[in-house]
Amino acid sequence: MFDPEKMTPEQKAKAFEMAKQEMEYRVDLFNRLSASCFDKCIEKRFKDGDLNTGENSCVDRCAAKYWQVVGIVGQMLGGSAMQGGMQ
């Protein structure tokens, strides 16, 4: 099991840097998803404070498709990384 108490300072620094990069990646991913779905689904002239039914459905479908594509790309990149490691 993972025990941070047994890590060297270099290992802790590396783990912290990896966690920081992962967080930056996830924030960027969320920001891209938000911007993409907002541009596609939200009417430019705001009429209400809440999303209407059509906008809500559009955002739901857009987010689902976005995550599906991210998963497919991740699998493709993971597969090519594994193939590159085997050569």
Secondary structure as the mmCIF struct_conf table of DSSP 4:
data_model
#
loop_
_struct_conf.conf_type_id
_struct_conf.id
_struct_conf.beg_label_comp_id
_struct_conf.beg_label_asym_id
_struct_conf.beg_label_seq_id
_struct_conf.end_label_comp_id
_struct_conf.end_label_asym_id
_struct_conf.end_label_seq_id
HELX_RH_3T_P HELX_RH_3T_P1 PRO A 4 LYS A 6
HELX_RH_AL_P HELX_RH_AL_P1 PRO A 9 CYS A 41
BEND BEND1 ILE A 42 ILE A 42
BEND BEND2 LYS A 44 ARG A 45
BEND BEND3 ASP A 48 ASP A 50
HELX_RH_AL_P HELX_RH_AL_P2 THR A 53 MET A 86
#
